[in-house]
Amino acid sequence: MVKVTRSLATGRQSTMTLFRNPLDRREAPPGERIRTGISSPAQGLDVEVAITDPEAVVTRIRVACRVPDGKGATEEVEFLLKGSLPPSGS
């Protein structure tokens, strides 16, 4: 699952799910490398993340980015990458 969180001018936060894996079970055991990318041309954002996790202990990754707010300043947007599906039933 990938969620994005941004702070609002009111001091509150807005969180939205961008992507959720449609599968309910994994198809294979997890590998030792976690890789993903986040791209938003409208905000000038293009980030790649790669982590080696040989023991499969990572449960979530937070990526915080500074992006233009459209008013000449920047705001912090945080992406939360998390998940682990249960093994297949076979």
Protein Blocks (a to p, Z undefined) as FASTA:
>chain_A
ZZdddddfkopacdddfbdcfbfbdfbdcdfbdcdddddfknopacddddddfkopafbd
cddddddehlopacddddddeddddddfZZ
